[in-house]
Amino acid sequence: MARPKEIWVLPEISDKDQEISRLSLGLLSEAKSIAAKVDGTVTAVVLGDGEPDCAETLRQYGVASAYIFKDPLFRYFTAEAYAAALVKIIQDEKPWLFLMGHTAVGRELAPLLALPLKTGVITNYVRVDLSNPESPVFLRPVYGGQLYQEIIYQTSQTMLVTMDTRILNVTPGTHGKEVKIRIIEPMLSPQAIKTKHLEFLPADFRTADLEDAEVIVSAGMGAATEELLPVAEELAGLIKGALGTTRPVVDEEKIPRERMIGQTGKIVNPHFYLALGISGSEHHVRGIQDSGKIVAINRDPKAPIFRNSDVGLVADIKDVLPGLIKRIRQAAGNDQVL
C-alpha cells in the first residue's frame, strides 16, 4: 500500500499571538485543500520559544499532526536558525510537499532549505494543478501578472513551495480528529547561528513598501499638482498611510517610480485605499482590485475609478482635502474615531 502524501505547512503561528492570523489560517486551508485532492495528510510545523495554544485551530483545519519546535533562538525569526532545526527532520520524514507563504519568512527560508535537501523551490505560486499528483503543475505570475508560468515539479525529494498570500482563502473549519502534537527542543547553539537579532524596528508607514501597506493614499494627476501634492502627503501622514501614485504622475517625475501602483507597478491589497484625482485606467485598477475598501474622490462623475470603488465622491479635491484634514485633526485631538 502506497504511503499517503504528507503535506507539511508552516503557518507562522506564535505563542504571543492574541489570535491566529488570517495568513496562517489561509495556509492551513490551502494545505487542507491540497491534501483532499491527493488523499494526503497535513502536518503543521510551528517554531517559537514557547508552546502556542493552537491545537483546536489545527484540528478544525484538518491537521493530523504537528511539530512544535521550542528554542530561545526562535523568539525572533532567523532563516538560519529555522533551517538548522528543520533540515534533519525533513530529511528523515521526507514529506511530499512543504508549503510556506511567500512572506519574509518563506522567501528567505525556502532557498536555505533547498540546498541541503537537494531539491528545488517554486516561489509565489497562485494555483496548482493536481490532476496528476505525481507531476503537479504550479502556476506563478510573471511580467507583472500579465502571464503565468507553468512549472512541473518532478523530483523524488520534498517539494518546497511558497504561495502568494494575496490569493489565500480561509475556508470554514471542520470537525477533524485530535491532533497528534510532538514537542521538539532542538537545543541549538547560539554560536552556530551567525545571524543575531538586535532590536525590532516597526515599519515607517511613510516609506513602507506599498505591497505591505495597510493604508494607502494614492495621488493621481488631479492631486499631484504643486498645490495639492503636499496636502495629499499631509493627509497620508495623518491616517498613517503610504503614498501611492499612477503611471502618468511617475512619467512626469513628480513621485518616484517605486510608488507606482498598477499592472506593471505594485500590486497592492491594503485594508483601505484612497484614490485622489485618479481616473481609474484598467492598468491602475488591476493593481488595487484586491484592496479591502476603496474610496475615490474625483471631479469627473464619469471617471472609471467610481465603477471599482466602494465609496465615491464627485468633488474637486482642493475643496475637500482641507476640510477633511481639519476634521481628522479635531477627531485626533479629542480621541475620537471618525
Beta strands, then each sheet from edge to edge (+ up, - down):
strand 1: 6-9
strand 2: 41-48
strand 3: 65-70
strand 4: 97-101
strand 5: 121-125
strand 6: 127-129
strand 7: 137-142
strand 8: 147-152
strand 9: 159-163
strand 10: 180-184
strand 11: 215-219
strand 12: 242-245
strand 13: 272-276
strand 14: 293-298
strand 15: 311-314
sheet 1: 5+ 9+ 4+ 1+ 2+ 3+ 10+
sheet 2: 6+ 7- 8+
sheet 3: 12+ 11+ 13+ 14+ 15+
end
